[in-house]
Amino acid sequence: MSTPVQSSAPILSSSLTVVGSINLDVTATAGRLPSPGETVGGGVLRQQPGGKGANQAVAAARLAGSSRMVGAVGQDDAGLNLITAMSGAGVDVQDIAKVDAATGTALVLVDGEGENQIVVCPGANGLVALDGVTFRDDEALLCQLEVDQDVVLEAARRAKGFFALNAAPAAPIIPELLERCDLVIVNETEYELIPALRNAPLVAVTYGGDGSAIFVDGERVAEAPAVRVTDIANTIGAGDAFCAALVLALQSGLEYGHALAVANAVGADAVRDASSQPALKPLEDYVEATRLPDATSSAATK
């Protein structure tokens, strides 16, 4: 396991590679979400790039200038378009396989407040493999649980640098995988659903409007308040942007509280954007914007 160096000043960050899902998001936005068996009219339909893995890779590229994506798409127009979109955002797409399956698709319903309901059809994401993929010593690696957990475990075994897991969607984690994590990132619901995280060495938990916190061996050691947002457009990509930002911030040497504040600020910008892969400023801008004394809180909470 590799531990990020805690520092009050950022250092040059290592590169970030994401292993995970790539989806086409088919989104219907309406005034409210339907109840079971109910039809809600007046929706607006759009298609856009998505998938937790791709969202995190694009966010990392926009924050740090580049990133690498390891995943799979189908040999269809959707797959080609998704690869083109990622490449255009600065993601190295050489390790995205084109497999004999439909490109993964997410069916998303979003209400007027930005809340959402999602059904994911994995498709090609079920065929992600690490054949021929290598990882460097200076690479941070970020995974999620939208691809087969055995693939994630293999990535963790191969990782030579910092290994982070966004344990979403919530599922029981293979014990060896958890042991190999330098960082686990979850929201408060996932934290409750995965009891094994209580004793994990380093866990970041997001609490929506109540900010975020870091736990070391089950003890809450750092926290940062949420950034208030009134113009919410879409909450889907916010958690993914937070994950990419937090890993980059920690790998840049920021102390826990400051890194959380940076990630919170990135997530706040993400919800203002209707895209699941929102436009973001360079990481350095968020680092400077959150450097004020009242912008972070890294005091331990007993």
FIPARO-511004 format. One record per atom (N, C-alpha, C, O): x, y negated, z negated. Coordinates in steps of 0.1 Angstrom, whole numbers, padded with zeros to 4 digits, always signed. Each point is the difference from the previous one (the first is absolute). Layout:
<fitis>
XYZ
...
</fitis>
This chain:
<fitis>
+0008+0012+0000
-0008-0012+0000
+0009-0012+0000
+0010-0001-0006
-0015-0010+0013
+0007-0012+0001
-0008-0011-0007
-0012-0001+0003
+0019-0007-0011
-0007-0010-0008
+0004-0014+0005
+0012-0003+0002
-0022-0006+0001
+0003-0013+0005
+0007-0008-0011
-0003+0001-0012
+0013-0009+0016
+0007-0009-0009
-0009-0012-0004
-0004-0007+0009
+0002+0005-0022
-0008-0011-0005
+0009-0013+0000
+0011+0000-0006
-0016-0010+0012
+0007-0012+0001
-0009-0012+0001
-0012+0002+0005
+0016-0014-0009
-0008-0012+0001
+0001-0006+0014
-0008-0009+0003
+0018+0013+0004
+0002-0006+0014
+0000+0012+0010
+0006+0010-0002
-0013-0012+0013
-0001+0010+0010
+0014+0003+0007
+0008-0009+0002
-0006+0022+0001
+0012+0003+0008
-0005+0005+0014
-0012+0002+0002
+0021+0001+0007
-0004+0005+0013
-0008+0013-0002
+0006+0010-0006
-0018-0009+0011
-0008+0012-0001
+0004+0011+0010
+0005-0003+0011
-0006+0016-0015
+0002+0011+0009
-0012+0001+0009
-0010-0007-0002
+0012+0014+0013
-0011+0002+0010
-0010+0009-0006
+0002+0008-0009
-0014-0009+0014
-0012+0008-0004
-0005+0009+0011
-0003-0005+0011
+0002+0018-0014
-0007+0009+0009
-0012+0005-0006
-0001+0004-0012
-0010-0003+0020
-0013+0005-0005
-0003+0013+0007
+0001+0001+0012
-0004+0009-0020
-0005+0013+0005
-0015+0001-0003
-0004-0001-0012
-0005+0002+0022
-0014+0000-0004
-0009-0001+0012
+0003+0004+0011
-0015-0008-0014
-0012+0000+0010
+0000-0011+0009
+0004-0012-0003
-0009+0014+0015
-0002-0010+0010
-0015+0002+0005
-0003+0011+0005
-0005-0021-0006
-0014+0001+0004
-0005-0011+0009
+0006-0011+0000
-0016+0014+0007
-0008-0011+0007
-0011-0003-0010
-0008+0009-0003
+0007-0021-0001
-0011-0004-0009
-0012-0005+0008
+0001-0010+0008
-0012+0017-0009
-0013-0005+0006
-0008-0006-0011
-0006+0007-0008
+0004-0020+0008
-0005-0008-0011
-0013-0006+0004
-0002-0007+0010
-0008+0009-0019
-0013-0007+0002
-0002-0009-0013
+0000+0005-0011
-0001-0018+0014
-0002-0010-0011
-0014-0005+0000
-0006-0004+0010
+0000+0005-0022
-0014-0004-0002
-0001-0008-0013
+0009-0001-0007
-0021-0005+0005
-0002-0008-0012
+0001+0008-0013
+0005-0005-0010
-0009+0018+0011
+0001+0009-0012
+0002+0014+0005
-0003+0003+0012
+0008+0005-0021
+0002+0014+0003
-0014+0008-0001
-0007-0003-0009
+0004+0013+0017
-0012+0007-0001
+0000+0010-0011
+0010+0005-0004
-0022-0003-0002
-0002+0011-0009
-0002+0013+0007
-0002+0000+0012
+0004+0011-0018
-0002+0013+0007
-0013+0001+0007
-0011-0003-0006
+0011+0006+0019
-0012+0001+0008
-0005-0013+0005
-0010+0000+0008
+0016-0011-0011
-0004-0013+0004
+0007-0005+0013
+0012+0003+0001
-0019-0010+0007
+0006-0007+0012
+0001-0015-0003
-0010-0006-0003
+0022+0000+0005
+0002-0014-0001
+0003-0006+0013
+0010+0005+0007
-0018-0014-0002
+0003-0006+0013
+0009-0012+0000
+0004-0004-0011
-0002-0002+0023
+0007-0013+0001
+0015+0002-0002
+0007-0010-0003
-0001+0022+0005
+0014+0002-0002
+0008-0004+0012
-0005-0002+0011
+0018+0000-0014
+0010-0004+0011
+0010+0011+0000
+0006+0004-0010
-0004+0001+0022
+0009+0012+0002
+0014-0005+0006
+0000-0008+0009
+0011+0014-0015
+0013-0003+0006
+0009+0012-0002
-0002+0008-0009
+0012-0007+0018
+0010+0011-0002
+0013-0006-0001
+0004-0010+0006
+0004+0015-0015
+0013-0005-0003
+0010+0010-0006
-0005+0011-0005
+0018-0013+0005
+0009+0010-0005
-0002+0001-0015
-0003-0009-0007
+0006+0021+0002
-0002+0003-0015
+0008+0012-0004
+0009+0005+0007
-0013+0001-0018
+0007+0011-0006
+0009-0005-0011
+0007-0010+0003
-0007+0016-0015
+0008-0006-0011
+0015+0000+0004
+0007-0010-0003
-0002+0020+0010
+0014+0000+0003
+0003-0011+0010
+0010-0008-0002
-0018+0007+0013
+0003-0010+0010
-0002-0014-0006
+0008-0009+0003
-0018+0007-0012
-0002-0013-0006
+0012-0004-0008
+0004-0012+0000
+0002+0022-0008
+0011-0003-0008
+0013-0003+0008
+0008-0009-0003
-0007+0016+0014
+0012-0002+0009
-0001-0014+0006
+0010-0007+0001
-0022+0003+0004
-0001-0013+0006
+0002-0011-0010
+0007-0010+0003
-0013+0012-0015
+0002-0010-0010
+0015-0002-0004
+0005-0011-0001
+0002+0022+0000
+0015+0000-0003
+0007-0007+0012
+0009-0008-0003
-0013+0010+0015
+0007-0006+0011
-0002-0015+0000
+0009-0008+0003
-0021+0004-0006
-0003-0014+0000
+0006-0007-0012
+0004-0012+0001
-0002+0019-0012
+0006-0006-0012
+0016+0000+0002
+0006-0010-0004
-0001+0020+0009
+0015+0002+0000
+0006-0001+0014
+0012+0000+0001
-0020-0001+0009
+0005-0001+0014
+0001+0013+0007
+0000-0001+0013
+0000+0012-0019
+0000+0013+0006
-0004+0011-0010
+0001-0002-0012
-0005+0013+0018
-0003+0012-0008
+0000+0012+0009
+0002-0002+0012
-0004+0014-0017
+0000+0012+0008
-0012+0008-0004
-0003+0001-0011
-0004+0005+0021
-0012+0008-0002
+0002+0014+0004
+0005+0002+0012
-0008+0008-0020
+0000+0014+0003
-0014+0005-0001
-0006-0001-0011
+0000+0006+0022
-0014+0004+0000
-0003+0007+0013
+0009+0004+0007
-0022-0003-0004
-0005+0007+0012
-0012-0007+0005
-0009-0004-0008
+0007+0004+0021
-0012-0005+0007
-0003+0010+0011
+0008+0009+0003
-0020-0010+0002
-0004+0009+0011
+0005-0005+0013
+0005-0012+0001
-0006+0020+0009
+0004-0004+0014
-0012-0006+0007
-0004+0005+0010
-0001-0016-0016
-0011-0007+0005
+0002-0015+0000
+0010-0004-0004
-0019-0003+0010
+0001-0015+0001
+0001-0006-0014
+0008-0009-0002
-0015+0014-0008
+0001-0005-0013
+0014+0001-0006
+0005-0009-0006
+0001+0021+0008
+0013+0002-0005
+0010-0009+0006
+0009-0006-0007
-0009+0004+0020
+0009-0009+0007
-0002-0014-0004
+0010-0007-0002
-0022+0003+0000
-0003-0014-0004
+0005-0003-0015
+0005-0010-0003
-0006+0020-0005
+0005-0001-0014
+0015-0001-0001
+0005-0008-0007
+0002+0016+0015
+0014-0001+0001
+0005-0013+0005
+0009-0006-0005
-0016+0001+0015
+0003-0013+0006
-0002-0011-0010
+0009-0009-0001
-0019+0009-0007
-0003-0010-0010
+0011+0000-0011
+0004-0011-0004
+0000+0023+0000
+0010+0001-0011
+0013-0005+0005
+0007-0008-0006
-0003+0012+0019
+0012-0005+0005
+0000-0015+0002
+0011-0006-0003
-0022+0000+0007
-0001-0014+0001
+0002-0008-0013
+0004-0011+0000
-0007+0018-0011
+0001-0006-0013
+0014+0002-0006
+0003-0006-0011
+0006+0013+0018
+0014+0001-0005
+0003+0014-0006
+0010+0002-0006
-0019+0008+0008
+0001+0013-0006
+0008+0009+0010
-0003+0000+0012
+0013+0007-0017
+0007+0010+0008
-0009+0012+0002
-0003+0006-0010
-0002-0003+0022
-0010+0010+0002
+0006+0013+0006
-0007+0009+0005
+0020-0008-0004
+0007+0012+0006
-0004+0013-0006
+0001+0011+0006
-0004-0011-0019
-0003+0013-0007
-0015+0002-0002
-0005+0007-0008
-0003-0013+0017
-0015+0003+0001
-0002+0010+0010
+0003-0003+0012
-0008+0015-0015
-0002+0011+0009
-0013-0002+0007
-0010-0005-0006
+0009+0010+0019
-0012+0000+0007
-0004+0015+0001
+0006+0008+0007
-0017-0005-0014
-0004+0014-0002
-0013+0003+0007
-0007-0008+0005
+0004+0022-0004
-0012+0004+0007
-0011+0000-0009
-0006+0011-0004
+0001-0023+0000
-0011-0002-0009
-0005-0014+0002
+0008-0009+0004
-0020+0007-0007
-0005-0014+0001
+0007-0009-0010
+0003+0004-0012
-0001-0016+0015
+0005-0010-0009
-0009-0002-0012
-0012+0000+0002
+0018-0001-0014
-0008-0002-0012
-0009-0012+0001
+0004-0010+0006
-0016+0011-0012
-0010-0011+0001
-0006-0002-0014
-0003+0010-0007
+0001-0022+0004
-0007-0004-0013
-0012-0008+0004
+0000-0009+0007
-0012+0014-0012
-0012-0007+0002
-0003-0009-0013
-0001+0006-0011
+0001-0019+0013
+0000-0009-0011
-0012-0009+0000
-0004-0006+0010
-0003+0005-0022
-0011-0009-0002
+0005-0011-0009
+0005+0003-0011
-0007-0016+0014
+0004-0011-0008
-0011-0009-0003
-0008-0004+0010
+0006-0001-0022
-0011-0009-0003
+0005-0014+0000
+0012-0003+0002
-0021-0007-0005
+0003-0014+0001
+0010-0004-0010
+0006-0011+0001
-0004+0019-0012
+0010-0003-0010
+0014+0006+0002
+0009-0001-0008
-0008+0009+0019
+0012+0007+0003
+0001+0014-0006
+0010+0006+0003
-0020-0002-0010
+0000+0014-0006
-0002+0010+0012
-0006-0004+0010
+0011+0016-0012
-0001+0009+0011
-0003+0014-0004
+0002+0004-0011
-0007+0004+0021
-0001+0015-0001
+0007+0006+0012
-0002-0006+0011
+0009+0016-0013
+0009+0006+0011
-0002+0015+0001
+0000+0007-0010
-0001-0002+0022
+0001+0014+0003
+0011+0002+0010
+0001-0007+0010
+0009+0015-0014
+0012+0002+0008
-0001+0014+0007
-0003+0010-0006
+0006-0010+0020
+0001+0012+0008
+0015+0002+0003
+0005-0007+0009
+0002+0016-0016
+0015+0000+0001
+0005+0002+0014
+0010-0007+0003
-0015+0016+0004
+0005+0003+0014
+0015+0003+0000
+0004+0009-0007
+0003-0017+0014
+0015+0002+0002
+0007-0001-0013
+0011+0005-0001
-0016-0012-0009
+0007-0002-0013
+0002+0014-0007
+0009+0001-0008
-0018+0009+0012
+0002+0013-0006
+0012+0008+0006
+0003+0011-0005
+0003-0017+0015
+0011+0007+0007
+0014-0008-0002
+0009+0003+0007
-0009-0012-0016
+0012-0007-0003
+0011+0009-0005
-0003+0009-0009
+0015-0010+0015
+0011+0009-0004
+0013-0008+0000
+0001-0011+0006
+0009+0016-0012
+0013-0008-0002
+0011+0007+0009
+0012-0003-0003
-0016+0010+0013
+0010+0007+0009
+0009-0011+0006
-0005-0009+0007
+0018+0010-0009
+0009-0009+0007
+0001-0014-0007
+0008-0008+0005
-0015+0006-0016
+0000-0013-0007
+0011+0000-0011
+0000+0010-0008
+0008-0020+0007
+0010-0001-0010
-0002-0013-0007
-0005-0010+0005
+0010+0009-0018
-0001-0012-0008
+0014-0004-0005
+0008+0009-0004
-0006-0022+0004
+0013-0005-0004
+0001-0003-0015
-0010-0001-0006
+0022+0000+0001
+0002-0003-0014
-0006-0014-0004
-0005-0001-0011
+0005-0008+0020
-0005-0014-0003
-0014-0002+0004
-0005-0011-0001
-0003+0022+0004
-0014-0001+0004
-0009+0003-0012
+0002+0009-0007
-0011-0018+0004
-0011+0002-0009
-0011+0008+0008
-0002-0004+0012
-0004+0013-0018
-0010+0008+0007
-0014-0001-0008
+0000+0001-0012
-0010-0004+0020
-0014-0002-0006
-0009+0010+0006
-0002+0000+0013
-0005+0008-0021
-0010+0009+0005
-0014-0002-0007
-0001-0007-0009
-0009+0013+0015
-0014+0000-0006
-0005+0014+0001
+0007+0010+0003
-0020-0008-0006
-0006+0014-0001
-0010+0001+0011
-0009+0009-0001
+0010-0016+0012
-0009+0002+0012
+0006+0010+0010
-0007+0003+0010
+0019+0002-0013
+0005+0011+0008
+0002+0012-0010
-0001-0002-0012
+0004+0014+0018
+0002+0012-0008
+0010-0003-0011
+0011-0005+0002
-0015+0009-0015
+0009-0003-0011
+0013+0008+0001
+0010-0004-0006
-0010+0015+0013
+0013+0008+0002
+0009-0008+0008
+0013+0001-0002
-0018-0009+0012
+0009-0008+0008
+0006-0012-0009
+0011-0003+0002
-0020-0002-0010
+0005-0011-0009
+0011+0006-0010
+0010-0007-0002
-0012+0019-0002
+0010+0006-0009
+0013+0003+0008
+0011-0003-0006
-0012+0007+0018
+0012+0002+0008
+0007-0013+0002
+0013-0001-0001
-0020-0010+0003
+0006-0013+0002
+0007-0004-0013
+0011-0006+0000
-0017+0009-0012
+0006-0004-0013
+0013+0008-0002
+0010-0005-0005
-0010+0018+0010
+0012+0008-0002
+0011-0005+0009
+0012+0000-0004
-0015-0005+0016
+0010-0005+0009
+0005-0014-0003
+0010-0004+0004
-0019-0004-0011
+0004-0014-0003
+0013-0001-0007
+0002+0007-0010
+0006-0016+0015
+0013-0002-0006
+0000-0013-0009
+0009-0002-0008
-0018-0007+0011
-0001-0012-0007
-0012-0001-0009
-0005+0011-0005
-0001-0022+0003
-0012-0003-0008
-0012+0006+0006
-0003-0002+0012
-0004+0011-0020
-0012+0006+0005
-0013-0005-0007
+0000+0002-0012
-0009-0007+0019
-0013-0005-0006
-0012+0007+0006
+0000+0003+0012
-0009+0000-0021
-0013+0006+0004
-0012-0008-0003
-0002-0004-0012
-0006+0000+0022
-0013-0006-0003
-0010+0012-0001
-0004+0005+0011
+0001-0001-0023
-0008+0012-0002
-0015-0003+0003
-0008+0001-0009
+0006-0003+0022
-0014-0003+0004
-0002+0007+0014
+0009+0000+0008
-0021+0005-0006
-0011+0001-0010
+0004+0010-0011
+0009+0008+0001
-0016-0010-0013
+0003+0007-0012
-0001+0015+0002
-0010+0005+0006
+0020+0003-0010
+0000+0014+0001
+0010+0006-0010
+0010-0008-0004
-0011+0020-0001
+0010+0006-0008
+0013+0000+0007
+0001+0004+0012
+0010-0008-0019
+0013-0002+0007
+0009+0013-0004
+0000+0004-0011
+0006+0002+0021
+0009+0011-0002
+0010-0005-0010
+0007-0010+0002
-0005+0018-0013
+0009-0004-0011
+0014-0004+0005
+0006-0010-0004
+0000+0018+0013
+0013-0004+0006
+0000-0013+0007
+0010-0008-0001
-0021+0005+0008
-0001-0013+0007
+0001-0012-0010
+0007-0009+0002
-0015+0011-0013
+0000-0011-0010
+0014-0002-0007
+0004-0011-0002
+0002+0022+0000
+0014+0000-0006
+0010-0008+0009
+0009-0006-0005
-0012+0007+0018
+0010-0006+0010
-0003-0015+0003
+0007-0006+0007
-0018+0001-0013
-0004-0014+0003
+0008-0009-0009
+0001+0001-0012
+0005-0011+0019
+0006-0012-0008
-0011-0010-0004
+0002-0007-0010
-0013+0007+0018
-0011-0009-0003
-0013+0006+0005
+0000+0005+0011
-0011-0006-0019
-0013+0004+0005
-0009-0013-0001
+0000-0007-0010
-0007+0005+0021
-0009-0012+0000
-0015+0005+0002
-0003+0008+0009
-0005-0013-0018
-0015+0004+0000
-0008-0012-0004
+0005-0009-0006
-0018+0010+0009
-0010-0009-0006
-0005+0005-0013
+0004+0012-0004
-0012-0019-0003
-0004+0004-0014
-0008+0013+0000
+0001+0008-0009
-0009-0007+0020
-0008+0013+0001
+0008+0012+0002
-0001+0010-0006
+0011-0012+0015
+0009+0012+0003
+0009+0003-0012
+0002+0012-0003
+0001-0022-0005
+0008+0002-0012
-0008+0009-0010
+0006+0008-0007
-0019-0011+0006
-0008+0008-0009
-0003+0014+0005
-0001+0009-0008
+0001-0007+0022
-0003+0013+0006
+0012+0009+0000
-0001+0012+0003
+0013-0017-0005
+0012+0008+0001
+0007-0001-0014
+0010-0008-0002
-0014+0017-0007
+0006-0001-0014
+0015+0002+0000
+0006-0005-0010
+0000+0012+0019
+0014+0002+0000
+0008-0013+0000
+0012+0000-0003
-0018-0011+0008
+0007-0012+0001
+0003-0007-0013
+0009-0008-0001
-0016+0013-0010
+0002-0006-0013
+0015+0001-0005
+0005-0008-0008
+0002+0019+0013
+0014+0002-0005
+0010-0002+0011
+0011+0004-0001
-0016-0010+0013
+0010-0002+0011
+0010-0011-0004
-0004-0009-0007
+0016+0010+0012
+0010-0010-0003
-0003-0014+0004
+0003-0009-0008
-0009+0007+0019
-0003-0014+0005
-0013+0000+0008
+0000+0006+0010
-0010-0013-0015
-0013-0001+0007
-0005-0014+0000
+0001-0007-0010
-0005+0003+0022
-0006-0013+0002
-0015+0002+0002
-0004+0008+0008
-0004-0016-0016
-0015+0001+0001
-0006-0013+0003
+0003-0010-0006
-0012+0010+0016
-0007-0012+0004
-0014+0000-0007
-0006+0010-0001
+0002-0022-0003
-0013-0002-0007
-0009-0010+0007
-0008-0006-0007
+0009+0005+0020
-0009-0010+0007
+0002-0014-0006
+0011-0005+0000
-0022-0001-0004
+0001-0014-0005
+0007-0001-0013
+0003-0012-0005
+0001+0023-0002
+0008-0001-0012
+0015+0002+0002
+0007+0002-0009
-0003-0002+0022
+0014+0000+0003
+0006+0014+0001
-0007+0009+0004
+0019-0008-0009
+0007+0013+0002
+0010+0002-0012
+0004-0010-0007
+0001+0022+0005
+0009+0003-0011
+0009+0011+0004
-0003+0008+0009
+0014-0007-0016
+0010+0011+0001
+0001+0007-0013
+0001-0006-0011
-0001+0020+0012
+0001+0008-0012
+0013+0009+0002
+0003+0005+0011
+0005-0005-0021
+0012+0008-0001
-0002+0011-0010
-0002-0003-0012
+0002+0015+0016
-0003+0012-0009
-0012-0002-0008
-0001+0003-0012
-0010-0009+0018
-0013-0002-0006
-0001-0013-0008
-0011-0003-0005
+0022-0004+0004
-0001-0013-0008
-0001-0012+0010
+0008-0001+0009
-0018-0007-0012
-0001-0012+0009
+0011-0010-0003
+0000-0006-0011
+0008+0003+0021
+0012-0008-0003
+0000-0013+0008
+0008-0009-0003
-0017+0007+0013
+0000-0012+0008
-0014-0001+0006
-0007+0009+0002
+0004-0022+0001
-0013-0003+0006
+0000-0013+0007
+0009-0008-0002
-0018+0006+0011
-0001-0013+0007
-0015-0002+0003
-0007+0009+0004
+0002-0021-0005
-0014-0003+0002
-0003+0000+0015
+0008-0002+0008
-0021+0004-0005
-0005+0000+0013
+0000-0014+0006
-0001-0010-0008
+0003+0008+0021
-0002-0013+0006
-0015-0001+0004
-0005+0008+0007
-0001-0019-0012
-0014-0002+0003
-0002-0003+0015
+0006-0009+0005
-0016+0016+0001
-0003-0002+0014
-0015-0002+0001
-0008+0009-0005
+0004-0019+0012
-0014-0003+0002
-0005+0003+0014
-0012+0002+0002
+0022-0001+0007
-0004+0002+0014
+0004+0014+0005
+0008+0002+0008
-0014+0008-0015
+0003+0014+0003
-0006+0004+0014
-0012-0002+0002
+0020+0007+0007
-0004+0005+0013
-0001+0015+0001
-0009+0006+0006
+0019+0001-0013
+0001+0015+0001
+0009+0005-0011
+0011-0005-0001
-0015+0015-0006
+0009+0005-0011
+0007+0012+0004
+0008+0006-0008
-0010-0001+0020
+0005+0014+0004
+0015+0000+0000
+0006+0009-0006
+0001-0019+0012
+0014+0001+0001
+0008-0006-0012
+0012+0000+0000
-0019-0006-0010
+0006-0007-0011
+0009+0010-0008
+0011-0004-0003
-0016+0015+0000
+0007+0010-0008
+0013+0005+0007
+0010+0002-0006
-0011+0000+0019
+0011+0004+0008
+0011-0011+0000
+0012+0003-0001
-0016-0015+0003
+0009-0011+0000
+0007-0002-0013
+0012-0002-0001
-0020+0004-0010
+0006+0000-0014
+0011+0010-0001
+0010-0002-0005
-0013+0015+0010
+0010+0011-0002
+0013-0004+0007
+0011+0002-0005
-0012-0006+0018
+0012-0003+0007
+0007-0012-0006
+0013+0001-0002
-0020-0011-0003
+0007-0011-0006
+0007+0004-0013
+0011-0005-0003
-0018+0013-0005
+0006+0004-0013
+0013+0008+0002
+0010-0003-0007
-0010+0012+0016
+0012+0008+0002
+0011-0009+0005
+0011+0001-0005
-0014-0010+0015
+0010-0009+0005
+0005-0009-0011
+0012-0003-0001
-0021-0002-0008
+0004-0009-0010
+0009+0007-0010
+0010-0006-0005
-0013+0018+0001
+0008+0007-0010
+0013+0004+0006
+0011-0001-0007
-0011+0004+0020
+0013+0004+0006
+0008-0012+0003
+0013+0001+0002
-0019-0013-0003
+0008-0013+0002
+0006-0004-0014
+0008-0010+0000
-0011+0018-0010
+0006-0003-0013
-0008-0009-0010
+0005-0004-0010
-0018+0001+0014
-0008-0008-0009
-0004+0008-0012
-0002+0012+0000
+0001-0019-0011
-0005+0006-0013
-0014+0004+0002
-0007-0005+0009
+0002+0014-0017
-0013+0006+0002
-0012-0011+0000
-0008+0001+0009
+0008-0010-0018
-0011-0010+0000
+0000-0008+0013
-0010-0003+0005
+0022-0001-0001
+0001-0009+0012
-0004+0008+0012
-0007-0005+0009
+0011+0018-0008
-0003+0008+0011
-0015+0002+0001
-0006+0000+0011
-0001+0002-0022
-0014+0001-0001
-0007-0012+0005
-0010+0000+0008
+0015-0012-0012
-0006-0013+0004
+0001-0002+0015
-0009-0004+0007
+0021+0008-0001
+0002+0000+0014
-0010+0008+0007
-0007-0004+0010
+0005+0017-0014
-0009+0009+0006
-0015-0005-0001
-0007+0002+0009
+0004-0008-0021
-0013-0005-0002
-0003-0012+0010
-0011+0000+0006
+0021-0008-0003
-0002-0011+0009
-0001+0005+0014
-0008-0005+0008
+0015+0015-0004
-0001+0006+0013
-0014+0006+0002
-0006-0002+0010
+0001+0010-0021
-0013+0005+0001
-0011-0010+0001
-0010+0002+0007
+0012-0014-0013
-0010-0011+0001
+0000-0005+0014
-0011-0003+0005
+0022+0001+0001
+0000-0004+0014
-0007+0010+0009
-0006-0003+0010
+0008+0016-0013
-0005+0011+0008
-0016-0001+0000
-0006+0002+0011
+0000-0004-0022
-0015+0000-0001
-0006-0012+0007
-0012+0000+0003
+0020-0010+0000
-0005-0012+0008
+0000+0003+0015
-0006-0008+0007
+0012+0019-0003
+0001+0003+0014
-0010+0012+0003
+0000+0009-0008
-0008-0010+0019
-0009+0010+0003
+0006+0013+0005
-0006+0010+0000
+0019-0010+0003
+0007+0011+0006
+0005+0009-0012
+0003-0004-0011
-0003+0018+0014
+0006+0009-0010
+0015-0001+0001
+0007+0005-0009
-0001-0012+0019
+0014-0002+0001
+0002-0015+0001
+0003-0005+0011
-0005-0002-0022
-0001-0015+0000
+0014-0007+0003
+0011+0006-0002
-0012-0018+0007
+0012-0008+0002
+0005-0004-0014
-0008-0003-0009
+0021+0004+0007
+0006-0003-0013
+0012-0009+0002
+0006+0000+0011
-0002-0007-0021
+0012-0008+0001
+0013+0008-0004
-0002+0011-0005
+0014-0016+0008
+0011+0008-0004
+0001+0002-0016
-0005-0008-0007
+0010+0019+0003
+0001+0003-0014
+0006-0011-0008
-0005-0003-0011
+0015-0004+0016
+0007-0010-0007
-0010-0012-0004
+0002-0006-0010
-0011+0004+0018
-0010-0011-0003
-0008+0004-0012
-0003-0009-0008
-0001+0021+0007
-0008+0004-0012
+0009+0001-0013
-0004-0004-0010
+0017+0007+0012
+0009+0000-0011
+0001-0014-0006
+0000-0002-0012
+0002-0008+0021
+0002-0013-0004
-0013-0006-0006
+0000-0007-0010
-0011+0010+0016
-0013-0005-0005
-0004+0005-0014
-0008-0006-0007
+0013+0018+0004
-0003+0006-0013
+0011-0002-0011
-0001+0007-0010
+0011-0015+0013
+0011-0001-0009
-0004-0009-0012
+0008+0000-0010
-0018-0008+0011
-0004-0009-0011
-0003+0008-0013
-0005+0011+0001
+0008-0017-0012
-0001+0007-0013
-0015+0006-0002
-0001+0010-0006
-0009-0018+0010
-0014+0005-0002
-0005+0009+0010
-0012+0004+0000
+0021+0000+0010
-0005+0008+0011
+0003+0015-0003
-0006+0009+0006
+0014-0006-0016
+0003+0014-0003
+0000+0002-0015
+0001-0009-0008
-0003+0021+0004
+0001+0004-0014
+0006+0014-0001
-0006+0010+0004
+0018-0010-0009
+0007+0013-0001
+0002+0004-0014
+0008+0009-0003
-0014-0016-0006
+0001+0004-0014
-0006+0013-0003
-0011+0003+0005
+0017+0006-0013
-0005+0013-0003
-0013-0002-0008
-0001-0008-0009
-0009+0017+0011
-0012+0000-0007
+0000+0013-0009
+0000+0011+0005
+0000-0013-0017
+0001+0011-0010
-0014+0006-0002
-0002+0009-0008
</fitis>
